[in-house]
Amino acid sequence: MGRLRLWIKDSGLTQAVAAEKLGITQARVSNLVRGHWQKFSLDMLLTLAVKAGLQFKIELDWAA
């Protein structure tokens, strides 16, 4: 989900504008930018990725 962080950075958006586009608060965007993914459900991260125009794939594998 580092792509969300890159999307915010590369698009030149402020956290406030990114929050508006994603439909979340600026504080939540700050969590994304700082890599605090554990504060988000998987469902929310996927929803935010779609809102950012990102594509994703889910891959499952056996634990080592």
PDB file with one MODEL, atoms N, CA, C and O in Angstrom:
MODEL        1
ATOM      1  N   MET A   1       0.812  -1.188   0.000  1.00  0.00           N
ATOM      2  CA  MET A   1       0.000   0.000   0.000  1.00  0.00           C
ATOM      3  C   MET A   1       0.859   1.256   0.000  1.00  0.00           C
ATOM      4  O   MET A   1       0.363   2.371   0.165  1.00  0.00           O
ATOM      5  N   GLY A   2       2.143   1.051  -0.187  1.00  0.00           N
ATOM      6  CA  GLY A   2       3.023   2.196  -0.328  1.00  0.00           C
ATOM      7  C   GLY A   2       2.676   3.042  -1.538  1.00  0.00           C
ATOM      8  O   GLY A   2       3.080   4.201  -1.630  1.00  0.00           O
ATOM      9  N   ARG A   3       1.927   2.464  -2.467  1.00  0.00           N
ATOM     10  CA  ARG A   3       1.512   3.220  -3.652  1.00  0.00           C
ATOM     11  C   ARG A   3       0.620   4.396  -3.293  1.00  0.00           C
ATOM     12  O   ARG A   3       0.657   5.425  -3.968  1.00  0.00           O
ATOM     13  N   LEU A   4      -0.168   4.264  -2.258  1.00  0.00           N
ATOM     14  CA  LEU A   4      -0.988   5.398  -1.820  1.00  0.00           C
ATOM     15  C   LEU A   4      -0.098   6.547  -1.377  1.00  0.00           C
ATOM     16  O   LEU A   4      -0.357   7.707  -1.700  1.00  0.00           O
ATOM     17  N   ARG A   5       0.944   6.221  -0.640  1.00  0.00           N
ATOM     18  CA  ARG A   5       1.891   7.244  -0.204  1.00  0.00           C
ATOM     19  C   ARG A   5       2.535   7.905  -1.419  1.00  0.00           C
ATOM     20  O   ARG A   5       2.654   9.129  -1.475  1.00  0.00           O
ATOM     21  N   LEU A   6       2.947   7.100  -2.383  1.00  0.00           N
ATOM     22  CA  LEU A   6       3.557   7.648  -3.604  1.00  0.00           C
ATOM     23  C   LEU A   6       2.560   8.477  -4.407  1.00  0.00           C
ATOM     24  O   LEU A   6       2.926   9.504  -4.977  1.00  0.00           O
ATOM     25  N   TRP A   7       1.313   8.043  -4.455  1.00  0.00           N
ATOM     26  CA  TRP A   7       0.285   8.799  -5.174  1.00  0.00           C
ATOM     27  C   TRP A   7       0.144  10.196  -4.591  1.00  0.00           C
ATOM     28  O   TRP A   7       0.061  11.177  -5.331  1.00  0.00           O
ATOM     29  N   ILE A   8       0.118  10.286  -3.270  1.00  0.00           N
ATOM     30  CA  ILE A   8      -0.001  11.588  -2.606  1.00  0.00           C
ATOM     31  C   ILE A   8       1.230  12.438  -2.904  1.00  0.00           C
ATOM     32  O   ILE A   8       1.111  13.610  -3.259  1.00  0.00           O
ATOM     33  N   LYS A   9       2.406  11.846  -2.758  1.00  0.00           N
ATOM     34  CA  LYS A   9       3.652  12.580  -2.974  1.00  0.00           C
ATOM     35  C   LYS A   9       3.811  13.001  -4.437  1.00  0.00           C
ATOM     36  O   LYS A   9       4.071  14.170  -4.724  1.00  0.00           O
ATOM     37  N   ASP A  10       3.654  12.056  -5.353  1.00  0.00           N
ATOM     38  CA  ASP A  10       3.891  12.319  -6.773  1.00  0.00           C
ATOM     39  C   ASP A  10       2.870  13.254  -7.392  1.00  0.00           C
ATOM     40  O   ASP A  10       3.177  13.961  -8.351  1.00  0.00           O
ATOM     41  N   SER A  11       1.661  13.266  -6.855  1.00  0.00           N
ATOM     42  CA  SER A  11       0.635  14.149  -7.412  1.00  0.00           C
ATOM     43  C   SER A  11       0.787  15.575  -6.902  1.00  0.00           C
ATOM     44  O   SER A  11       0.123  16.485  -7.396  1.00  0.00           O
ATOM     45  N   GLY A  12       1.659  15.775  -5.915  1.00  0.00           N
ATOM     46  CA  GLY A  12       1.893  17.112  -5.382  1.00  0.00           C
ATOM     47  C   GLY A  12       0.745  17.646  -4.541  1.00  0.00           C
ATOM     48  O   GLY A  12       0.646  18.850  -4.302  1.00  0.00           O
ATOM     49  N   LEU A  13      -0.117  16.747  -4.096  1.00  0.00           N
ATOM     50  CA  LEU A  13      -1.260  17.168  -3.288  1.00  0.00           C
ATOM     51  C   LEU A  13      -0.837  17.455  -1.858  1.00  0.00           C
ATOM     52  O   LEU A  13       0.034  16.784  -1.303  1.00  0.00           O
ATOM     53  N   THR A  14      -1.460  18.453  -1.278  1.00  0.00           N
ATOM     54  CA  THR A  14      -1.298  18.625   0.167  1.00  0.00           C
ATOM     55  C   THR A  14      -2.090  17.514   0.843  1.00  0.00           C
ATOM     56  O   THR A  14      -2.946  16.881   0.224  1.00  0.00           O
ATOM     57  N   GLN A  15      -1.800  17.286   2.098  1.00  0.00           N
ATOM     58  CA  GLN A  15      -2.559  16.271   2.828  1.00  0.00           C
ATOM     59  C   GLN A  15      -4.033  16.643   2.895  1.00  0.00           C
ATOM     60  O   GLN A  15      -4.897  15.767   2.849  1.00  0.00           O
ATOM     61  N   ALA A  16      -4.324  17.926   3.004  1.00  0.00           N
ATOM     62  CA  ALA A  16      -5.724  18.368   3.081  1.00  0.00           C
ATOM     63  C   ALA A  16      -6.462  18.080   1.776  1.00  0.00           C
ATOM     64  O   ALA A  16      -7.604  17.621   1.801  1.00  0.00           O
ATOM     65  N   VAL A  17      -5.824  18.342   0.644  1.00  0.00           N
ATOM     66  CA  VAL A  17      -6.462  18.089  -0.654  1.00  0.00           C
ATOM     67  C   VAL A  17      -6.586  16.585  -0.892  1.00  0.00           C
ATOM     68  O   VAL A  17      -7.612  16.113  -1.381  1.00  0.00           O
ATOM     69  N   ALA A  18      -5.544  15.837  -0.547  1.00  0.00           N
ATOM     70  CA  ALA A  18      -5.607  14.375  -0.691  1.00  0.00           C
ATOM     71  C   ALA A  18      -6.743  13.817   0.157  1.00  0.00           C
ATOM     72  O   ALA A  18      -7.466  12.918  -0.275  1.00  0.00           O
ATOM     73  N   ALA A  19      -6.898  14.351   1.361  1.00  0.00           N
ATOM     74  CA  ALA A  19      -7.980  13.899   2.245  1.00  0.00           C
ATOM     75  C   ALA A  19      -9.333  14.146   1.607  1.00  0.00           C
ATOM     76  O   ALA A  19     -10.216  13.289   1.663  1.00  0.00           O
ATOM     77  N   GLU A  20      -9.501  15.313   0.998  1.00  0.00           N
ATOM     78  CA  GLU A  20     -10.766  15.629   0.341  1.00  0.00           C
ATOM     79  C   GLU A  20     -11.036  14.674  -0.814  1.00  0.00           C
ATOM     80  O   GLU A  20     -12.158  14.193  -0.975  1.00  0.00           O
ATOM     81  N   LYS A  21     -10.010  14.398  -1.620  1.00  0.00           N
ATOM     82  CA  LYS A  21     -10.178  13.495  -2.760  1.00  0.00           C
ATOM     83  C   LYS A  21     -10.480  12.069  -2.319  1.00  0.00           C
ATOM     84  O   LYS A  21     -11.235  11.354  -2.978  1.00  0.00           O
ATOM     85  N   LEU A  22      -9.890  11.661  -1.201  1.00  0.00           N
ATOM     86  CA  LEU A  22     -10.070  10.289  -0.714  1.00  0.00           C
ATOM     87  C   LEU A  22     -11.279  10.136   0.194  1.00  0.00           C
ATOM     88  O   LEU A  22     -11.706   9.016   0.475  1.00  0.00           O
ATOM     89  N   GLY A  23     -11.832  11.245   0.652  1.00  0.00           N
ATOM     90  CA  GLY A  23     -12.994  11.176   1.535  1.00  0.00           C
ATOM     91  C   GLY A  23     -12.656  10.783   2.956  1.00  0.00           C
ATOM     92  O   GLY A  23     -13.461  10.157   3.644  1.00  0.00           O
ATOM     93  N   ILE A  24     -11.441  11.158   3.403  1.00  0.00           N
ATOM     94  CA  ILE A  24     -11.020  10.883   4.772  1.00  0.00           C
ATOM     95  C   ILE A  24     -10.465  12.179   5.362  1.00  0.00           C
ATOM     96  O   ILE A  24     -10.358  13.189   4.665  1.00  0.00           O
ATOM     97  N   THR A  25     -10.117  12.145   6.636  1.00  0.00           N
ATOM     98  CA  THR A  25      -9.575  13.336   7.275  1.00  0.00           C
ATOM     99  C   THR A  25      -8.089  13.501   6.958  1.00  0.00           C
ATOM    100  O   THR A  25      -7.421  12.560   6.528  1.00  0.00           O
ATOM    101  N   GLN A  26      -7.593  14.707   7.178  1.00  0.00           N
ATOM    102  CA  GLN A  26      -6.173  14.972   6.970  1.00  0.00           C
ATOM    103  C   GLN A  26      -5.330  14.122   7.923  1.00  0.00           C
ATOM    104  O   GLN A  26      -4.239  13.684   7.559  1.00  0.00           O
ATOM    105  N   ALA A  27      -5.820  13.892   9.116  1.00  0.00           N
ATOM    106  CA  ALA A  27      -5.088  13.067  10.086  1.00  0.00           C
ATOM    107  C   ALA A  27      -4.916  11.641   9.558  1.00  0.00           C
ATOM    108  O   ALA A  27      -3.875  11.018   9.765  1.00  0.00           O
ATOM    109  N   ARG A  28      -5.947  11.130   8.873  1.00  0.00           N
ATOM    110  CA  ARG A  28      -5.845   9.776   8.294  1.00  0.00           C
ATOM    111  C   ARG A  28      -4.840   9.760   7.141  1.00  0.00           C
ATOM    112  O   ARG A  28      -4.100   8.790   6.975  1.00  0.00           O
ATOM    113  N   VAL A  29      -4.812  10.828   6.350  1.00  0.00           N
ATOM    114  CA  VAL A  29      -3.810  10.927   5.279  1.00  0.00           C
ATOM    115  C   VAL A  29      -2.413  10.952   5.891  1.00  0.00           C
ATOM    116  O   VAL A  29      -1.492  10.324   5.371  1.00  0.00           O
ATOM    117  N   SER A  30      -2.261  11.671   6.984  1.00  0.00           N
ATOM    118  CA  SER A  30      -0.974  11.709   7.678  1.00  0.00           C
ATOM    119  C   SER A  30      -0.540  10.303   8.086  1.00  0.00           C
ATOM    120  O   SER A  30       0.635   9.953   7.971  1.00  0.00           O
ATOM    121  N   ASN A  31      -1.479   9.510   8.557  1.00  0.00           N
ATOM    122  CA  ASN A  31      -1.159   8.114   8.903  1.00  0.00           C
ATOM    123  C   ASN A  31      -0.671   7.351   7.675  1.00  0.00           C
ATOM    124  O   ASN A  31       0.285   6.581   7.765  1.00  0.00           O
ATOM    125  N   LEU A  32      -1.314   7.556   6.537  1.00  0.00           N
ATOM    126  CA  LEU A  32      -0.890   6.889   5.308  1.00  0.00           C
ATOM    127  C   LEU A  32       0.521   7.302   4.918  1.00  0.00           C
ATOM    128  O   LEU A  32       1.360   6.461   4.593  1.00  0.00           O
ATOM    129  N   VAL A  33       0.770   8.599   4.953  1.00  0.00           N
ATOM    130  CA  VAL A  33       2.068   9.126   4.542  1.00  0.00           C
ATOM    131  C   VAL A  33       3.183   8.603   5.446  1.00  0.00           C
ATOM    132  O   VAL A  33       4.297   8.351   4.987  1.00  0.00           O
ATOM    133  N   ARG A  34       2.878   8.444   6.718  1.00  0.00           N
ATOM    134  CA  ARG A  34       3.883   7.949   7.666  1.00  0.00           C
ATOM    135  C   ARG A  34       3.981   6.422   7.688  1.00  0.00           C
ATOM    136  O   ARG A  34       4.789   5.862   8.428  1.00  0.00           O
ATOM    137  N   GLY A  35       3.149   5.743   6.869  1.00  0.00           N
ATOM    138  CA  GLY A  35       3.230   4.287   6.788  1.00  0.00           C
ATOM    139  C   GLY A  35       2.561   3.557   7.928  1.00  0.00           C
ATOM    140  O   GLY A  35       2.907   2.409   8.210  1.00  0.00           O
ATOM    141  N   HIS A  36       1.617   4.185   8.588  1.00  0.00           N
ATOM    142  CA  HIS A  36       0.907   3.553   9.694  1.00  0.00           C
ATOM    143  C   HIS A  36      -0.309   2.781   9.163  1.00  0.00           C
ATOM    144  O   HIS A  36      -1.456   3.125   9.448  1.00  0.00           O
ATOM    145  N   TRP A  37      -0.029   1.740   8.391  1.00  0.00           N
ATOM    146  CA  TRP A  37      -1.081   0.960   7.720  1.00  0.00           C
ATOM    147  C   TRP A  37      -1.951   0.203   8.708  1.00  0.00           C
ATOM    148  O   TRP A  37      -3.120  -0.058   8.425  1.00  0.00           O
ATOM    149  N   GLN A  38      -1.398  -0.158   9.873  1.00  0.00           N
ATOM    150  CA  GLN A  38      -2.157  -0.947  10.845  1.00  0.00           C
ATOM    151  C   GLN A  38      -3.374  -0.194  11.365  1.00  0.00           C
ATOM    152  O   GLN A  38      -4.252  -0.794  11.985  1.00  0.00           O
ATOM    153  N   LYS A  39      -3.438   1.103  11.125  1.00  0.00           N
ATOM    154  CA  LYS A  39      -4.585   1.899  11.566  1.00  0.00           C
ATOM    155  C   LYS A  39      -5.756   1.814  10.592  1.00  0.00           C
ATOM    156  O   LYS A  39      -6.804   2.416  10.828  1.00  0.00           O
ATOM    157  N   PHE A  40      -5.581   1.059   9.481  1.00  0.00           N
ATOM    158  CA  PHE A  40      -6.598   0.940   8.450  1.00  0.00           C
ATOM    159  C   PHE A  40      -6.961  -0.525   8.250  1.00  0.00           C
ATOM    160  O   PHE A  40      -6.103  -1.404   8.338  1.00  0.00           O
ATOM    161  N   SER A  41      -8.228  -0.778   7.983  1.00  0.00           N
ATOM    162  CA  SER A  41      -8.635  -2.131   7.607  1.00  0.00           C
ATOM    163  C   SER A  41      -8.209  -2.374   6.160  1.00  0.00           C
ATOM    164  O   SER A  41      -7.974  -1.431   5.405  1.00  0.00           O
ATOM    165  N   LEU A  42      -8.113  -3.624   5.793  1.00  0.00           N
ATOM    166  CA  LEU A  42      -7.781  -3.964   4.411  1.00  0.00           C
ATOM    167  C   LEU A  42      -8.832  -3.396   3.467  1.00  0.00           C
ATOM    168  O   LEU A  42      -8.505  -2.885   2.396  1.00  0.00           O
ATOM    169  N   ASP A  43     -10.083  -3.488   3.866  1.00  0.00           N
ATOM    170  CA  ASP A  43     -11.176  -2.957   3.061  1.00  0.00           C
ATOM    171  C   ASP A  43     -10.999  -1.459   2.812  1.00  0.00           C
ATOM    172  O   ASP A  43     -11.206  -0.989   1.694  1.00  0.00           O
ATOM    173  N   MET A  44     -10.624  -0.719   3.834  1.00  0.00           N
ATOM    174  CA  MET A  44     -10.443   0.722   3.699  1.00  0.00           C
ATOM    175  C   MET A  44      -9.254   1.025   2.785  1.00  0.00           C
ATOM    176  O   MET A  44      -9.336   1.925   1.949  1.00  0.00           O
ATOM    177  N   LEU A  45      -8.162   0.293   2.929  1.00  0.00           N
ATOM    178  CA  LEU A  45      -6.999   0.522   2.069  1.00  0.00           C
ATOM    179  C   LEU A  45      -7.336   0.269   0.601  1.00  0.00           C
ATOM    180  O   LEU A  45      -6.900   1.014  -0.276  1.00  0.00           O
ATOM    181  N   LEU A  46      -8.108  -0.775   0.338  1.00  0.00           N
ATOM    182  CA  LEU A  46      -8.506  -1.068  -1.036  1.00  0.00           C
ATOM    183  C   LEU A  46      -9.447   0.013  -1.567  1.00  0.00           C
ATOM    184  O   LEU A  46      -9.349   0.407  -2.729  1.00  0.00           O
ATOM    185  N   THR A  47     -10.349   0.486  -0.726  1.00  0.00           N
ATOM    186  CA  THR A  47     -11.260   1.568  -1.123  1.00  0.00           C
ATOM    187  C   THR A  47     -10.476   2.834  -1.459  1.00  0.00           C
ATOM    188  O   THR A  47     -10.765   3.500  -2.453  1.00  0.00           O
ATOM    189  N   LEU A  48      -9.495   3.162  -0.640  1.00  0.00           N
ATOM    190  CA  LEU A  48      -8.679   4.355  -0.891  1.00  0.00           C
ATOM    191  C   LEU A  48      -7.863   4.196  -2.177  1.00  0.00           C
ATOM    192  O   LEU A  48      -7.702   5.154  -2.933  1.00  0.00           O
ATOM    193  N   ALA A  49      -7.355   3.002  -2.421  1.00  0.00           N
ATOM    194  CA  ALA A  49      -6.596   2.758  -3.649  1.00  0.00           C
ATOM    195  C   ALA A  49      -7.472   2.989  -4.874  1.00  0.00           C
ATOM    196  O   ALA A  49      -7.028   3.602  -5.845  1.00  0.00           O
ATOM    197  N   VAL A  50      -8.686   2.515  -4.839  1.00  0.00           N
ATOM    198  CA  VAL A  50      -9.612   2.714  -5.957  1.00  0.00           C
ATOM    199  C   VAL A  50      -9.909   4.200  -6.140  1.00  0.00           C
ATOM    200  O   VAL A  50      -9.917   4.692  -7.268  1.00  0.00           O
ATOM    201  N   LYS A  51     -10.152   4.915  -5.051  1.00  0.00           N
ATOM    202  CA  LYS A  51     -10.420   6.349  -5.134  1.00  0.00           C
ATOM    203  C   LYS A  51      -9.235   7.114  -5.710  1.00  0.00           C
ATOM    204  O   LYS A  51      -9.409   8.149  -6.354  1.00  0.00           O
ATOM    205  N   ALA A  52      -8.025   6.600  -5.474  1.00  0.00           N
ATOM    206  CA  ALA A  52      -6.816   7.237  -5.994  1.00  0.00           C
ATOM    207  C   ALA A  52      -6.549   6.835  -7.437  1.00  0.00           C
ATOM    208  O   ALA A  52      -5.603   7.323  -8.055  1.00  0.00           O
ATOM    209  N   GLY A  53      -7.384   5.940  -7.981  1.00  0.00           N
ATOM    210  CA  GLY A  53      -7.191   5.498  -9.361  1.00  0.00           C
ATOM    211  C   GLY A  53      -6.133   4.427  -9.516  1.00  0.00           C
ATOM    212  O   GLY A  53      -5.620   4.203 -10.612  1.00  0.00           O
ATOM    213  N   LEU A  54      -5.807   3.765  -8.420  1.00  0.00           N
ATOM    214  CA  LEU A  54      -4.793   2.713  -8.450  1.00  0.00           C
ATOM    215  C   LEU A  54      -5.452   1.360  -8.706  1.00  0.00           C
ATOM    216  O   LEU A  54      -6.602   1.126  -8.332  1.00  0.00           O
ATOM    217  N   GLN A  55      -4.709   0.495  -9.339  1.00  0.00           N
ATOM    218  CA  GLN A  55      -5.161  -0.878  -9.525  1.00  0.00           C
ATOM    219  C   GLN A  55      -4.437  -1.745  -8.504  1.00  0.00           C
ATOM    220  O   GLN A  55      -3.329  -1.421  -8.078  1.00  0.00           O
ATOM    221  N   PHE A  56      -5.056  -2.827  -8.122  1.00  0.00           N
ATOM    222  CA  PHE A  56      -4.414  -3.708  -7.161  1.00  0.00           C
ATOM    223  C   PHE A  56      -4.707  -5.149  -7.522  1.00  0.00           C
ATOM    224  O   PHE A  56      -5.651  -5.456  -8.250  1.00  0.00           O
ATOM    225  N   LYS A  57      -3.867  -6.023  -6.988  1.00  0.00           N
ATOM    226  CA  LYS A  57      -4.128  -7.456  -7.093  1.00  0.00           C
ATOM    227  C   LYS A  57      -3.815  -8.066  -5.748  1.00  0.00           C
ATOM    228  O   LYS A  57      -2.911  -7.629  -5.036  1.00  0.00           O
ATOM    229  N   ILE A  58      -4.567  -9.065  -5.423  1.00  0.00           N
ATOM    230  CA  ILE A  58      -4.370  -9.759  -4.153  1.00  0.00           C
ATOM    231  C   ILE A  58      -3.762 -11.111  -4.475  1.00  0.00           C
ATOM    232  O   ILE A  58      -4.263 -11.870  -5.305  1.00  0.00           O
ATOM    233  N   GLU A  59      -2.674 -11.379  -3.793  1.00  0.00           N
ATOM    234  CA  GLU A  59      -1.972 -12.639  -4.013  1.00  0.00           C
ATOM    235  C   GLU A  59      -1.793 -13.322  -2.666  1.00  0.00           C
ATOM    236  O   GLU A  59      -1.305 -12.715  -1.712  1.00  0.00           O
ATOM    237  N   LEU A  60      -2.183 -14.564  -2.594  1.00  0.00           N
ATOM    238  CA  LEU A  60      -2.046 -15.347  -1.363  1.00  0.00           C
ATOM    239  C   LEU A  60      -0.989 -16.425  -1.580  1.00  0.00           C
ATOM    240  O   LEU A  60      -0.854 -16.975  -2.673  1.00  0.00           O
ATOM    241  N   ASP A  61      -0.256 -16.710  -0.533  1.00  0.00           N
ATOM    242  CA  ASP A  61       0.794 -17.716  -0.636  1.00  0.00           C
ATOM    243  C   ASP A  61       0.900 -18.447   0.701  1.00  0.00           C
ATOM    244  O   ASP A  61       0.430 -17.952   1.725  1.00  0.00           O
ATOM    245  N   TRP A  62       1.504 -19.597   0.685  1.00  0.00           N
ATOM    246  CA  TRP A  62       1.721 -20.341   1.903  1.00  0.00           C
ATOM    247  C   TRP A  62       2.743 -19.628   2.761  1.00  0.00           C
ATOM    248  O   TRP A  62       3.710 -19.067   2.246  1.00  0.00           O
ATOM    249  N   ALA A  63       2.534 -19.647   4.065  1.00  0.00           N
ATOM    250  CA  ALA A  63       3.504 -19.054   4.981  1.00  0.00           C
ATOM    251  C   ALA A  63       4.775 -19.903   4.978  1.00  0.00           C
ATOM    252  O   ALA A  63       4.708 -21.129   4.893  1.00  0.00           O
ATOM    253  N   ALA A  64       5.896 -19.267   5.069  1.00  0.00           N
ATOM    254  CA  ALA A  64       7.174 -19.987   5.042  1.00  0.00           C
ATOM    255  C   ALA A  64       7.475 -20.609   6.379  1.00  0.00           C
ATOM    256  O   ALA A  64       8.511 -21.254   6.540  1.00  0.00           O
TER     257      ALA A  64
ENDMDL
END
